[in-house]
Amino acid sequence: MAASVLRSACGPLRLGVPCLCRRRPPRSLWARARRLPGLVGSSRSVAAASGAGALGSDRYCMELLRKRDYEGYLCSLLLPAESRSSAFALRAFNVELAQVKDSVSEKTIGLMRMEFWKKTVDDIYRDNPPQQPVALELWKAVKRHNLTKRWLMKIIDEREKNLDDKAYRNIQELENYAENTQSALLYLTLEILGVKDIHADHAASHIGKAQGIVTCLRATPYHGSRRRVFLPMDICMLHGVSQEDFLRKNQDKNVRDVIYDIASQAHLHLKHRQSVYFQKYLHLKPVSFCPPL
């Protein structure tokens, strides 16, 4: 049961977790993306872009996403043209927050960056965004689609709490983190697509939790290389597995059982999502419901 979840998550992950997986997406998907007008990324790195003046704020967001969240980049390319730039801005905002934790040496610096984004969101809703490319594009998205401020602030607040570098005490803590980050991102994506429906939000909640759980699993080798383990402690204790087992890359049965149990929880959320989708949205095209998923 968990194997299908893990296999579905074997694509590249660029949200501050480099080189976890080098598998490229199917050629057919990449070919479709390349045919979309004006959206094939250049070979120029994001680091070379000094801001809106270097690439233009919209192009900057697209390049940032292509470099740091390749899966989100490809999915955003498949959105309707009128929603694409807003989706790039939203996901670029998520990337900016996600990479804070791994790019600072002290928690205080990370808190300062989070405070900058809190003020930025406040200024965006006052029609006074700072001259920063992601902030400018996010402001345009907010104006265009009337995005809910609460979800943007939830993402910031949850990322800020995650700066503590503590393992999740139980699977519920991990699900709460996923709800306030991945699910919140999907709620905003639905708003960009003009989908405002409680059943759609319910499905997005389950998908976001599944994404968050699988992302935590995928990041385990990277975190282990930095002497960190974030897997839920209650499941580890249930199987008699210590953090040191993961740091030593132990592959005993009890370690595999921990991974299986965590992946099974993600699979359960996907099953809930499928039941909601087939009951309420079978008549809609998948891309019109929630294409990033």
C-alpha positions as CSV (number, residue, x, y, z in Angstrom):
1,M,0.0,0.0,0.0
2,A,2.7,2.4,0.9
3,A,4.8,1.4,-2.1
4,S,2.5,3.2,-4.5
5,V,2.8,6.4,-2.5
6,L,6.6,6.2,-2.4
7,R,6.8,5.4,-6.1
8,S,4.6,8.4,-6.9
9,A,7.0,10.6,-5.0
10,C,10.2,9.7,-6.7
11,G,10.5,12.9,-8.8
12,P,13.0,15.7,-8.0
13,L,12.4,17.7,-4.9
14,R,14.0,21.1,-4.8
15,L,12.5,22.9,-1.8
16,G,15.7,23.2,0.1
17,V,16.4,19.5,-0.2
18,P,18.9,19.1,-3.0
19,C,19.8,15.9,-4.8
20,L,17.4,13.6,-3.1
21,C,16.3,12.2,-6.4
22,R,17.6,12.9,-9.9
23,R,14.9,11.2,-11.9
24,R,13.5,13.4,-14.6
25,P,9.8,13.6,-15.4
26,P,8.4,11.6,-18.4
27,R,9.4,12.9,-21.8
28,S,5.8,13.3,-22.8
29,L,5.1,15.8,-19.9
30,W,8.2,17.8,-20.6
31,A,7.3,17.9,-24.3
32,R,3.9,19.3,-23.4
33,A,5.5,21.9,-21.2
34,R,7.9,23.0,-23.9
35,R,5.1,23.6,-26.3
36,L,3.5,26.2,-24.0
37,P,4.3,29.6,-25.5
38,G,7.0,31.8,-23.8
39,L,7.5,29.6,-20.8
40,V,10.5,27.5,-21.5
41,G,13.1,28.4,-18.9
42,S,16.5,29.7,-20.0
43,S,19.7,28.1,-18.8
44,R,20.5,31.1,-16.8
45,S,20.7,30.5,-13.0
46,V,18.5,32.2,-10.5
47,A,21.6,33.3,-8.6
48,A,22.6,35.4,-11.7
49,A,19.3,37.3,-11.5
50,S,19.7,40.3,-9.2
51,G,16.0,40.9,-9.1
52,A,13.2,42.3,-11.3
53,G,15.7,44.4,-13.3
54,A,17.7,41.3,-14.4
55,L,14.8,39.1,-15.6
56,G,11.6,40.9,-14.9
57,S,9.7,39.9,-11.8
58,D,7.5,37.3,-13.6
59,R,10.5,35.7,-15.3
60,Y,12.4,35.8,-12.0
61,C,9.6,33.8,-10.2
62,M,9.5,31.3,-13.0
63,E,13.2,30.7,-12.9
64,L,13.3,30.5,-9.1
65,L,10.6,27.8,-9.3
66,R,12.3,25.9,-12.1
67,K,15.6,25.8,-10.1
68,R,14.1,25.1,-6.6
69,D,10.8,23.3,-7.1
70,Y,10.9,21.6,-10.5
71,E,7.7,19.6,-9.9
72,G,5.8,22.7,-9.0
73,Y,7.2,24.4,-12.1
74,L,6.0,21.7,-14.4
75,C,2.6,21.5,-12.9
76,S,2.2,25.3,-13.1
77,L,3.0,25.2,-16.8
78,L,0.0,23.0,-17.3
79,L,-2.4,25.6,-15.7
80,P,-4.6,27.8,-17.9
81,A,-2.7,30.7,-19.3
82,E,-4.6,33.3,-17.3
83,S,-3.7,31.6,-14.0
84,R,-0.1,30.6,-14.8
85,S,1.8,33.8,-13.7
86,S,-0.1,33.9,-10.4
87,A,0.7,30.2,-9.7
88,F,4.4,31.0,-10.4
89,A,4.2,33.8,-7.9
90,L,2.5,31.8,-5.2
91,R,4.9,28.9,-5.5
92,A,7.9,31.2,-5.7
93,F,6.7,32.7,-2.4
94,N,6.6,29.2,-1.0
95,V,10.1,28.5,-2.2
96,E,11.4,31.7,-0.6
97,L,10.0,30.5,2.8
98,A,11.0,26.9,2.4
99,Q,14.7,27.6,1.8
100,V,15.1,29.9,4.8
101,K,15.7,27.1,7.2
102,D,18.6,25.6,5.2
103,S,20.1,28.9,4.2
104,V,20.7,30.5,7.7
105,S,23.3,29.6,10.3
106,E,21.3,30.9,13.3
107,K,17.6,30.8,14.1
108,T,17.6,34.5,14.8
109,I,18.5,35.3,11.2
110,G,15.7,32.9,10.1
111,L,13.2,34.7,12.3
112,M,14.2,38.0,10.8
113,R,13.6,36.7,7.3
114,M,10.2,35.4,8.3
115,E,9.4,38.8,9.9
116,F,10.3,40.4,6.5
117,W,7.7,38.2,4.7
118,K,5.1,38.8,7.4
119,K,5.5,42.6,6.8
120,T,5.6,42.0,3.1
121,V,2.3,40.3,3.1
122,D,0.8,43.0,5.2
123,D,2.2,45.6,2.8
124,I,0.8,43.7,-0.2
125,Y,-2.7,43.9,1.2
126,R,-2.1,47.7,1.7
127,D,-1.2,48.0,-2.0
128,N,2.4,48.9,-1.0
129,P,4.6,45.9,-1.9
130,P,8.4,46.1,-1.5
131,Q,10.5,46.3,-4.6
132,Q,11.3,42.6,-4.5
133,P,10.4,40.4,-7.5
134,V,8.5,37.7,-5.7
135,A,6.6,40.2,-3.6
136,L,5.6,42.2,-6.7
137,E,4.3,39.2,-8.5
138,L,2.5,38.0,-5.4
139,W,0.8,41.4,-5.1
140,K,-0.4,41.1,-8.7
141,A,-1.8,37.7,-7.9
142,V,-3.6,38.9,-4.8
143,K,-5.1,41.8,-6.7
144,R,-6.1,39.6,-9.6
145,H,-7.7,36.8,-7.7
146,N,-8.5,38.3,-4.3
147,L,-6.4,35.7,-2.5
148,T,-7.1,35.0,1.2
149,K,-4.5,36.6,3.4
150,R,-5.0,34.1,6.2
151,W,-3.6,31.2,4.1
152,L,-0.4,33.2,3.2
153,M,0.1,34.0,6.9
154,K,-0.4,30.4,8.0
155,I,2.3,29.3,5.6
156,I,4.7,31.8,7.1
157,D,3.8,31.1,10.7
158,E,4.2,27.3,10.2
159,R,7.6,27.7,8.5
160,E,8.7,30.0,11.3
161,K,7.8,27.4,13.9
162,N,9.6,24.8,11.9
163,L,12.9,26.7,12.4
164,D,13.3,25.0,15.8
165,D,14.8,21.8,14.2
166,K,12.8,19.5,16.4
167,A,11.4,16.1,15.4
168,Y,7.6,15.8,15.2
169,R,6.3,14.3,18.4
170,N,3.6,12.3,16.6
171,I,2.0,11.9,13.1
172,Q,-0.6,14.5,14.0
173,E,2.1,17.2,14.4
174,L,3.4,16.3,10.9
175,E,-0.1,16.5,9.5
176,N,-0.7,19.9,11.1
177,Y,2.5,21.2,9.5
178,A,1.4,19.8,6.2
179,E,-2.1,21.3,6.5
180,N,-0.7,24.8,7.2
181,T,1.9,24.7,4.4
182,Q,1.0,22.3,1.6
183,S,-2.7,22.3,2.0
184,A,-2.8,26.1,2.4
185,L,-0.8,26.4,-0.8
186,L,-3.5,24.3,-2.6
187,Y,-6.3,26.4,-1.1
188,L,-4.7,29.4,-2.7
189,T,-4.2,27.6,-6.0
190,L,-7.9,26.8,-6.0
191,E,-8.6,30.5,-5.5
192,I,-6.3,31.3,-8.5
193,L,-8.3,28.8,-10.6
194,G,-11.6,30.3,-9.5
195,V,-12.7,27.2,-7.6
196,K,-14.4,28.1,-4.3
197,D,-16.1,25.0,-3.0
198,I,-16.0,23.3,0.4
199,H,-15.6,19.9,-1.1
200,A,-12.7,21.0,-3.2
201,D,-11.1,22.4,-0.1
202,H,-11.7,19.1,1.7
203,A,-9.9,17.2,-1.1
204,A,-7.1,19.7,-1.1
205,S,-6.6,19.3,2.6
206,H,-6.1,15.6,2.2
207,I,-3.8,16.0,-0.7
208,G,-1.7,18.6,1.1
209,K,-1.3,16.3,4.1
210,A,-0.3,13.4,1.9
211,Q,2.2,15.7,0.1
212,G,3.7,16.9,3.4
213,I,4.1,13.4,4.8
214,V,5.7,12.1,1.7
215,T,8.0,15.1,1.5
216,C,9.1,14.4,5.1
217,L,10.0,10.8,4.0
218,R,11.8,11.9,0.9
219,A,13.9,14.4,2.8
220,T,15.1,11.8,5.4
221,P,18.4,11.0,3.6
222,Y,19.2,14.6,3.2
223,H,18.4,15.5,6.8
224,G,20.3,12.4,7.9
225,S,23.4,13.8,6.1
226,R,23.1,16.8,8.3
227,R,22.6,14.8,11.5
228,R,18.9,15.5,11.7
229,V,15.8,13.3,11.9
230,F,12.3,14.7,11.7
231,L,10.2,11.6,11.4
232,P,7.4,11.3,14.0
233,M,8.8,10.0,17.3
234,D,5.7,8.1,18.3
235,I,5.9,5.8,15.3
236,C,9.7,5.4,15.8
237,M,9.2,4.4,19.4
238,L,6.4,2.0,18.5
239,H,8.9,0.0,16.4
240,G,11.9,0.5,18.8
241,V,13.8,2.7,16.3
242,S,16.1,5.5,17.4
243,Q,17.3,8.5,15.5
244,E,20.7,6.9,15.4
245,D,19.3,4.1,13.3
246,F,18.4,6.6,10.6
247,L,21.7,8.4,10.9
248,R,23.5,5.1,10.4
249,K,21.3,4.3,7.4
250,N,20.1,1.1,9.2
251,Q,17.8,-0.9,6.9
252,D,16.5,-3.5,9.4
253,K,12.9,-4.6,9.3
254,N,11.8,-2.3,12.2
255,V,13.2,0.7,10.3
256,R,11.3,-0.3,7.2
257,D,8.2,-0.7,9.3
258,V,8.5,2.9,10.5
259,I,8.7,4.1,6.8
260,Y,5.8,1.9,5.9
261,D,3.5,3.2,8.7
262,I,4.2,6.8,7.8
263,A,3.7,6.2,4.1
264,S,0.5,4.4,4.9
265,Q,-0.9,7.5,6.5
266,A,-0.2,9.5,3.4
267,H,-1.8,6.7,1.3
268,L,-4.9,7.0,3.6
269,H,-5.2,10.7,2.8
270,L,-5.0,10.0,-0.9
271,K,-7.8,7.5,-0.6
272,H,-9.9,10.1,1.1
273,R,-9.1,12.6,-1.6
274,Q,-10.1,10.1,-4.3
275,S,-13.5,9.4,-2.6
276,V,-14.2,13.2,-2.5
277,Y,-13.2,13.7,-6.1
278,F,-15.2,10.8,-7.6
279,Q,-18.3,11.7,-5.6
280,K,-18.3,15.5,-6.4
281,Y,-16.1,16.2,-9.4
282,L,-16.2,13.3,-11.7
283,H,-17.8,15.5,-14.3
284,L,-14.9,18.0,-14.3
285,K,-11.6,17.7,-16.1
286,P,-8.7,17.0,-13.6
287,V,-6.8,20.1,-14.6
288,S,-9.8,22.3,-13.8
289,F,-10.0,20.8,-10.3
290,C,-6.5,20.9,-9.0
291,P,-3.7,20.5,-11.6
292,P,-0.7,20.8,-9.3
293,L,-1.6,17.5,-7.7
